[in-house]
Amino acid sequence: MGLLQNGQWVDQWYDTDSSGGEFKRQDSRFRSWVSADGSAGPTGSAGFKAEPGRYHLYVSLACPWAHRTLIFRQLKGLQDMIDVTVVKPLMLSNGWELSDDQYGLDYMYQLYLKADPNYEGRVTVPVLWDKQTKTIVSNESADIIRMLNSAFNGLTGNDSDYYPEHLQAKIDPINERVYELINNGVYRAGFATSQEAYEEAYYKLFDALDWVEGILSQQRYLAGSTLTEADWRLFTTLIRFDAVYHGHFKANRQRIADYPAISNYLRELYQLPGIAQTVDFTHIKQHYYGSHDSINPTGIVPLGPEQYFTAPHNRSQFN
Ligand SMILES: N[C@@H](CCC(=O)N[C@@H](CS)C(=O)NCC(=O)O)C(=O)O
């Protein structure tokens, strides 16, 4: 794992020394938007109009942030409009590796340099790539799912809305809390390099999961009776939890399977049309257990746990 500095790839693990052993995630740098008419979004530059076949997603099936974008591509019926390259499961000294049909690239960092030869920083997935101007529109999953939620509606006729205006004031604070304490919280536990930083992340993570369990014991989804982006953003962390975060990231007060409401909710989401095919436990387990040398030096990938996401759930009690 590494980053780009002065146009060169440098192999380097996260710097946690300067933050007392705490893992800090870098902000995404490409922040433009695809919109229905090509006008600018809330950030970045304009000119990215929703058009069939123009955009390409680079994802890792292991990565929870990239997983969000694959889910929205399914939910919004964009499979024929946006094609996908899946990177290899392991992220080692050259960062993400791929077999790229478009430009014959071997490494993800080459795509970043193609977009911006002066790009400095981490090379992350997902990436939404514009084949027309040969640049990265966005490498921020939270923005990409919002684009997919609405920008292509005129082309697909699919106007299902996972960020409806009347629920935004509810969704935003939930997202913030879930991001900080759960989505990124598992990484803060797993990538901590001091006992103190780990313990702080651990306690906050399980407090937040207890809070989620409380909500989901009263209502079907995080924002009420409507399934929204807040649920999908949580889903990609929950589905990985028992297989990797519980063991590999030491988030082991309890499993998701031990939370009655959350585990039923997780099964409901998993069983919705198109979702199960976005979940790949081979990539997920290989990536985490095989890429983080300092956490799991042998690289041995555990065989368990046995999981039953297709078992019945009880969530219809709420509607
Ligand atoms: N804020 C970004 C985060 C993406 C991210 O951190 N992806 C990880 C994989 S799960 C990555 O590519 N990491 C490479 C690195 O940090 O060098 C988003 O949500 O899109």
The ligand as a MOL file (V3000), in Angstrom:
LIG
                    3D

  0  0  0     0  0            999 V3000
M  V30 BEGIN CTAB
M  V30 COUNTS 20 19 0 0 0
M  V30 BEGIN ATOM
M  V30 1 N -13.8510 8.5090 1.1050 0
M  V30 2 C -13.5740 7.5040 0.1350 0
M  V30 3 C -12.7710 6.3730 0.7510 0
M  V30 4 C -12.4120 5.2870 -0.2010 0
M  V30 5 C -11.3250 4.3560 0.3860 0
M  V30 6 O -10.6650 4.7100 1.3660 0
M  V30 7 N -11.1210 3.1870 -0.2400 0
M  V30 8 C -10.0930 2.2670 0.2260 0
M  V30 9 C -10.4600 0.8320 0.0130 0
M  V30 10 S -11.7490 0.2750 1.0780 0
M  V30 11 C -8.8330 2.4660 -0.5820 0
M  V30 12 O -8.8850 2.4520 -1.8020 0
M  V30 13 N -7.7050 2.6230 0.1140 0
M  V30 14 C -6.4290 2.7600 -0.4950 0
M  V30 15 C -5.5010 3.5850 0.3550 0
M  V30 16 O -5.9420 4.1320 1.3550 0
M  V30 17 O -4.3580 3.6940 -0.0210 0
M  V30 18 C -14.8900 7.0250 -0.4260 0
M  V30 19 O -15.8340 6.8220 0.3590 0
M  V30 20 O -14.9960 6.8510 -1.6350 0
M  V30 END ATOM
M  V30 BEGIN BOND
M  V30 1 1 1 2
M  V30 2 1 2 3
M  V30 3 1 2 18
M  V30 4 1 3 4
M  V30 5 1 4 5
M  V30 6 2 5 6
M  V30 7 1 5 7
M  V30 8 1 7 8
M  V30 9 1 8 9
M  V30 10 1 8 11
M  V30 11 1 9 10
M  V30 12 2 11 12
M  V30 13 1 11 13
M  V30 14 1 13 14
M  V30 15 1 14 15
M  V30 16 2 15 16
M  V30 17 1 15 17
M  V30 18 2 18 19
M  V30 19 1 18 20
M  V30 END BOND
M  V30 END CTAB
M  END
